[in-house]
């Protein structure tokens, strides 16, 4: 008779943490323009980077913020977040802070700019929080933002039994030097996006229409 410990039989628990703006701007910078790739199923995308027989995704967190001063973009983003929730992604929304700017040259004009706040901090806190609570065995982090490296390095040094993998958005691998030199890092390619798109219409379990793809993403 053989006895096995539960953890030997259990699949590795994966939590995914997605830097929404870093991913969005990487897609936006693709040439030619591929706006349809922004209608991205993050559940399907992250599953392309695991070993299903050995690993299981337990949670996917999406970190971003609404540009509320831009009505059309705000509505489009709301539709996308609603679509993500329908496929099991958990949104964590930060905010933009308005700042008054002044031209220091001759014109002396004033204007209002907006700076995104909280998303990076939220992402770092969630990675650390769930590691501390032992909710995952491996974290997959989609970003190329080196500002997150200190938090990732802290996890590696504090939780020796936990794995961390950074998944860089398209065409961002080369600039993620700090990650590549110190953390397991993989490339996301356009082909991964193309294979991971949401359907044009998304329904709830009762077959009620939840959201339709925005025109700008068609």
N, C-alpha and C positions, 0 to 999 in steps of 0.2 A: 504494500500500500504506500502511495506517495502523498506527501503533504506539501502544499505550496503556500507561501505567504500571499495575501491579497495583492500587495504592491508588485509582486513579481508577475502576476497575471494581468494586472490593470494596465491600460494604455497610459502613455505619458499625457498629462493634462497640459493643454496649450491655452494660454490667454494671448489675445492679439490686441495691440494698441496702435492706433492709426493716427498719424499726424495729418489731419484732413487738408490743411492749407498747403503743406509741403507736397502732398500727392497731387492736389488740384493744380498747383502752379507748374509742376513737372509735366502734367498732361497738357496744360494750356500752352506750354512752350514747344510742344511737338510741332514739327513742320513736315508736310503740310498740316493745317489745322485739322484736328480730329475731335471736335466737340462731342461727337456721339460716344466717345470713350469715357466721358465724364459721368455717364449714366451707368455707373460701375457697381456690380454686385460684390461687395467686400467680403461677404460670406463665401461665395464661390472662389474669389481671388485668393483668399488666405488658404483655402483647402488645397490649392494647387501647389503649396509649398510644405505640405506635411506628408508623412508616411501613414496612410490610413490604417494599416495593419498594426502599427505601433503607437500612433499618436491620435489624440482626439481634441478638437477645439471645444473648449468649455465656455468661452466668452470672447466677444469681439467688441472693443470700445473704439468709438470714432470721436475724435476731438476737433472741434471747429468753433465757429462763431458766425452769427448772422450779421450781414451788412444792412442794418435796418434803415439806413438813410438812402438806400438804393432799392426802391420798391420792387422792380422787376427781378433783380438778382436775389432779393430777399425771398420772394415767392418761389423762385426756382429752387433755391436752397432748401426751403421748407418742404417742397415736394420731394426733393432728393432724400432728406432726412426721414420723411414719412415712408418712403420706399425702403430705406435701409432698416427701419424698425420692423417692417413687414417681413424681412428675411432674417430677423433675429439680432441685428446689430444694435448696440446700446450707444446712443449719442450722449456726449458730454459737451455742452455748449458753453463757451466763454463769452467774451463781449469785446466790442470795440470802444475805445475811449476817444472822444473828440478833443482835438488840440488846436488852439489858435496859432496860426503861423503868420510870420511877417517877412516880406522880402526886404533884405538888408541892403539891397542895391538902391538905385535912384528912385525906382517906382514906389517903394514903401507900401505896396499893396498888402492887404491882410486876407487870409482865407482860413478855412477850417479843414484840417486833415484828420484822418482816423487811424489809430494804432490798435492792432489786435492785442488783447490782453487775456491772460489766464490759460490759453490752450496748452502752451508748453509746460506751464507749471502744473496744470491738471494732469497732463500725461505723465509727467515725472512722479507726481504724488500717487497716481493710480498704480503705476508699475511697482513702486515701493510698498504701497499699502497691501496689495494682493500678494506680494512676496512675503511680507511679514505675517500675513494670515495663512500662509502656505496654501493658497488657492491654486497655484500652478506649479508645474515642474519645469516648464519652458515658456519663455516670453518671446513672441514675435513682434517686433516693433517696425512699423513702416514709416521711415523717415530718412532724410539725409542731413538733418539739422544737427550740427555738432554741439549745439547748446544743450542737447539732451545727453551728451556723453558722460558728464559727471554723475548723473543719476544712474545710468546704465553701469558705469564702472563701480558705483557704490553697491549695486546689487551683486555684481560679480565678486566683489571682495567680502561682502557680508554673508551672502547665501551661496556657499561653495557648491551646494548640491543642485543649484538651479542653472539652467541653460538660458542664454540670451542669444537671439539671432536678429540682426538688423537686416531688413529687406528694403533696399533703396529703390525709390521710384525710377521710372524710365529716364535714362541719360543723366542720372545723378550719382552713379557709382563712383565715377572718377573724382568727384569733389568730396566724397565721404572718406577722406584719408584717415582721419582719427579712428573711425569705426573699422575700416579695413585692416588697420595695423594692430588692433587690439580686441576686436569682437568678430565672431562668426558673421560674415556679411554675404548676402546674396543679391543678385541683380533681378529686378523686375523688368520685363521686356514688354514691348507693345503687344506681342502675341499673347501674353498673359492677360492683358486688358481686353483684347478682342474676344478672348474665350470666356470672359467673365462679365458680360453685360446683363443688366436687368431686362426683363421683358418690357415691351412698350406700355402695357397695362398691367397693373398689379391689383389683385383682389384679396379680400380677407377670406377666412375659412367658410363664411356663408355665401361666398361668390358675389359679394358686394364690391363694386369698384372703389378702390382706395385712392389710387393716383395714376395719372397718365404721364408718360414721358413729356417733358417740356419741349416746345418747338425748337428751342435753341440747341437741344441735345439730339435732335433727329439727324 
